[in-house]
Amino acid sequence: MITYDDFKKLDMRIGTIKAVKVHPEADKLYILLIAFDEEPDKQVVAGLREHYKEDELIGKQVVVLINLEPIKLRGIESNGMILAAVNRKDKAIIISPAKKIENNSKVH
């Protein structure tokens, strides 16, 4: 269990995927550029290649944990984490808003 104060530390925002590249060193990873409008774009490395084609991701709004400590994944820096649900068959489905909303909107 975590406390409510711990939960409040998570900064989750809506962003729009504006570019997708195949990670040159990993079969399962994409390098995504995500727009937050008022904030600088963020580069996020995500294990979505088995679940989405590149063109399915461009323009998609996603929930991103933006205050996660940066980490290098196979040599490429990732500055956040896209939230996704994984079903019993290990299929990842990205968490997206039901309706279009402004980028950088806070998720509570």
C-alpha beads as a LAMMPS data file, in Angstrom:
LAMMPS data file: protein, C-alpha beads

108 atoms
107 bonds

1 atom types
1 bond types

-500.0 500.0 xlo xhi
-500.0 500.0 ylo yhi
-500.0 500.0 zlo zhi

Masses

1 110.0

Atoms # bond

1 1 1 0.000 0.000 0.000
2 1 1 1.110 3.547 -0.663
3 1 1 -0.092 6.639 1.089
4 1 1 -2.115 9.392 -0.534
5 1 1 0.950 11.626 -0.150
6 1 1 2.944 9.087 -2.194
7 1 1 0.251 9.078 -4.889
8 1 1 0.317 12.882 -5.065
9 1 1 3.992 12.695 -6.082
10 1 1 3.017 11.089 -9.394
11 1 1 2.740 13.725 -12.121
12 1 1 0.652 12.207 -14.908
13 1 1 -0.216 14.367 -17.920
14 1 1 -1.905 14.010 -21.282
15 1 1 0.403 14.287 -24.278
16 1 1 0.120 13.612 -27.998
17 1 1 2.541 11.319 -29.805
18 1 1 4.028 13.355 -32.646
19 1 1 6.866 11.087 -33.832
20 1 1 7.708 7.385 -33.644
21 1 1 11.035 5.741 -34.464
22 1 1 12.116 2.135 -34.211
23 1 1 14.769 1.679 -31.530
24 1 1 17.929 0.613 -33.410
25 1 1 19.083 -1.735 -30.635
26 1 1 15.829 -3.389 -29.488
27 1 1 13.141 -5.415 -31.253
28 1 1 10.329 -4.454 -28.869
29 1 1 11.000 -0.739 -28.327
30 1 1 9.892 2.469 -29.991
31 1 1 11.371 5.914 -29.409
32 1 1 8.446 8.323 -29.115
33 1 1 8.380 12.111 -29.139
34 1 1 5.417 13.344 -27.112
35 1 1 4.044 16.897 -27.252
36 1 1 2.780 18.628 -24.100
37 1 1 2.241 22.055 -25.748
38 1 1 3.210 24.502 -22.942
39 1 1 6.078 22.221 -21.884
40 1 1 8.978 20.924 -23.994
41 1 1 8.339 17.684 -25.904
42 1 1 9.498 14.540 -24.111
43 1 1 11.309 11.543 -25.542
44 1 1 9.925 8.283 -24.151
45 1 1 11.155 4.796 -24.953
46 1 1 8.311 2.287 -24.776
47 1 1 7.914 -1.444 -25.390
48 1 1 5.025 -1.103 -27.811
49 1 1 6.351 -2.532 -31.096
50 1 1 4.614 -5.880 -30.608
51 1 1 1.313 -4.117 -29.918
52 1 1 1.100 -1.085 -32.242
53 1 1 2.230 -0.105 -35.713
54 1 1 3.998 3.246 -35.983
55 1 1 1.108 4.871 -37.860
56 1 1 -1.359 3.779 -35.155
57 1 1 0.558 5.842 -32.598
58 1 1 1.044 9.152 -34.451
59 1 1 -1.485 11.689 -33.139
60 1 1 -2.670 9.440 -30.295
61 1 1 -3.226 11.111 -26.935
62 1 1 -1.666 9.169 -24.061
63 1 1 -1.241 9.359 -20.305
64 1 1 2.418 9.878 -19.400
65 1 1 4.118 9.758 -16.013
66 1 1 6.360 12.778 -16.607
67 1 1 8.267 13.049 -13.343
68 1 1 9.853 9.610 -13.517
69 1 1 13.626 9.717 -13.213
70 1 1 15.215 9.501 -16.702
71 1 1 16.641 6.110 -17.620
72 1 1 18.620 4.812 -20.592
73 1 1 17.026 1.854 -22.347
74 1 1 19.480 0.188 -24.700
75 1 1 21.461 3.424 -24.903
76 1 1 18.524 5.798 -25.550
77 1 1 17.284 8.119 -22.793
78 1 1 13.640 7.833 -21.773
79 1 1 12.054 10.762 -19.928
80 1 1 8.732 9.342 -18.790
81 1 1 6.456 6.330 -18.983
82 1 1 3.320 5.827 -21.044
83 1 1 0.550 4.151 -19.080
84 1 1 -0.917 0.995 -20.567
85 1 1 -3.022 -1.927 -19.430
86 1 1 -1.900 -5.479 -20.180
87 1 1 -4.497 -8.205 -20.604
88 1 1 -4.172 -11.908 -19.785
89 1 1 -2.668 -12.565 -23.214
90 1 1 0.074 -9.949 -22.583
91 1 1 -1.456 -7.521 -25.093
92 1 1 -0.695 -3.908 -24.104
93 1 1 -3.426 -1.323 -24.613
94 1 1 -2.403 2.322 -24.164
95 1 1 -4.457 4.331 -21.676
96 1 1 -5.990 7.280 -23.563
97 1 1 -8.618 9.877 -22.709
98 1 1 -12.126 8.989 -23.918
99 1 1 -12.394 12.422 -25.555
100 1 1 -9.757 14.781 -26.928
101 1 1 -8.438 17.074 -24.211
102 1 1 -5.744 19.739 -24.100
103 1 1 -2.182 18.443 -23.958
104 1 1 -0.534 18.832 -20.560
105 1 1 -3.855 18.262 -18.758
106 1 1 -3.171 16.726 -15.347
107 1 1 -4.470 13.222 -14.634
108 1 1 -5.808 12.663 -11.109

Bonds

1 1 1 2
2 1 2 3
3 1 3 4
4 1 4 5
5 1 5 6
6 1 6 7
7 1 7 8
8 1 8 9
9 1 9 10
10 1 10 11
11 1 11 12
12 1 12 13
13 1 13 14
14 1 14 15
15 1 15 16
16 1 16 17
17 1 17 18
18 1 18 19
19 1 19 20
20 1 20 21
21 1 21 22
22 1 22 23
23 1 23 24
24 1 24 25
25 1 25 26
26 1 26 27
27 1 27 28
28 1 28 29
29 1 29 30
30 1 30 31
31 1 31 32
32 1 32 33
33 1 33 34
34 1 34 35
35 1 35 36
36 1 36 37
37 1 37 38
38 1 38 39
39 1 39 40
40 1 40 41
41 1 41 42
42 1 42 43
43 1 43 44
44 1 44 45
45 1 45 46
46 1 46 47
47 1 47 48
48 1 48 49
49 1 49 50
50 1 50 51
51 1 51 52
52 1 52 53
53 1 53 54
54 1 54 55
55 1 55 56
56 1 56 57
57 1 57 58
58 1 58 59
59 1 59 60
60 1 60 61
61 1 61 62
62 1 62 63
63 1 63 64
64 1 64 65
65 1 65 66
66 1 66 67
67 1 67 68
68 1 68 69
69 1 69 70
70 1 70 71
71 1 71 72
72 1 72 73
73 1 73 74
74 1 74 75
75 1 75 76
76 1 76 77
77 1 77 78
78 1 78 79
79 1 79 80
80 1 80 81
81 1 81 82
82 1 82 83
83 1 83 84
84 1 84 85
85 1 85 86
86 1 86 87
87 1 87 88
88 1 88 89
89 1 89 90
90 1 90 91
91 1 91 92
92 1 92 93
93 1 93 94
94 1 94 95
95 1 95 96
96 1 96 97
97 1 97 98
98 1 98 99
99 1 99 100
100 1 100 101
101 1 101 102
102 1 102 103
103 1 103 104
104 1 104 105
105 1 105 106
106 1 106 107
107 1 107 108
